[in-house]
């Protein structure tokens, strides 16, 4: 799975550690997500999406990105 977490996080000048603390995981988990080595639970993906949207767009909810915008699945992600 590919994500745009790193891009969004760097745009708002948020460290991996700060994002990790905001969503209740370790910095290593954020790093693994950014490098495509870990697939998040739906709850974690939702929390990350919410934090990044609020920090990026504030109250402009019309501009918010969806989970699918931030977490990009490929067909290979669904193969056993």
C-alpha positions as CSV (number, residue, x, y, z in Angstrom):
1,X,0.0,0.0,0.0
2,X,1.2,3.5,-0.8
3,X,0.3,6.5,1.3
4,X,0.7,10.3,1.1
5,X,1.2,10.5,4.9
6,X,4.8,11.7,4.6
7,X,3.9,14.4,2.0
8,X,1.0,15.8,4.1
9,X,2.9,15.5,7.4
10,X,5.8,17.4,5.9
11,X,3.5,20.1,4.4
12,X,2.2,20.9,7.9
13,X,5.6,20.5,9.5
14,X,4.4,17.7,11.8
15,X,7.0,15.2,13.0
16,X,6.5,11.4,12.8
17,X,6.7,11.4,16.6
18,X,4.0,14.1,17.0
19,X,1.6,12.3,14.5
20,X,2.3,9.0,16.3
21,X,1.4,10.5,19.7
22,X,-1.8,12.1,18.2
23,X,-3.1,8.7,17.0
24,X,-1.7,6.5,19.8
25,X,1.0,4.5,18.0
26,X,4.8,4.5,17.9
27,X,7.0,6.6,15.6
28,X,8.1,3.3,14.1
29,X,4.6,2.6,13.1
30,X,4.3,5.9,11.3
31,X,7.6,5.2,9.6
32,X,6.5,1.8,8.5
33,X,3.2,3.2,7.1
34,X,5.1,5.9,5.1
35,X,7.4,3.3,3.7
36,X,4.6,0.8,2.7
37,X,5.8,-1.8,5.2
38,X,2.6,-1.8,7.3
39,X,-1.1,-1.8,6.6
40,X,-3.1,0.1,9.2
41,X,-6.3,-1.0,10.8
42,X,-9.4,0.9,9.7
43,X,-9.5,2.7,13.0
44,X,-5.8,3.8,12.7
45,X,-6.4,4.9,9.0
46,X,-9.4,7.0,10.2
47,X,-7.4,8.6,13.0
48,X,-4.5,9.5,10.8
49,X,-6.9,10.9,8.1
50,X,-8.7,13.0,10.7
51,X,-5.6,14.4,12.2
52,X,-4.0,15.3,8.8
53,X,-7.2,16.8,7.5
54,X,-7.7,19.0,10.6
55,X,-4.1,20.2,10.5
56,X,-4.1,20.8,6.8
57,X,-7.6,22.2,6.1
58,X,-8.9,23.3,9.5
59,X,-12.6,24.0,9.3
60,X,-12.8,23.8,5.5
61,X,-14.4,20.3,5.5
62,X,-15.2,20.6,1.8
63,X,-11.4,20.2,1.1
64,X,-10.9,17.2,3.4
65,X,-9.3,14.1,1.9
66,X,-10.9,10.7,2.2
67,X,-9.1,7.7,3.7
68,X,-8.8,6.4,0.1
69,X,-7.1,9.6,-0.9
70,X,-4.4,9.1,1.8
71,X,-4.1,5.3,1.7
72,X,-3.8,4.0,-1.9
73,X,-4.4,0.3,-2.3
74,X,-3.2,-1.6,-5.3
75,X,-4.5,-5.0,-6.6
76,X,-1.4,-6.6,-5.1
77,X,-2.5,-5.6,-1.6
78,X,-5.5,-8.0,-1.9
79,X,-3.6,-11.1,-3.1
80,X,-2.8,-13.8,-0.6
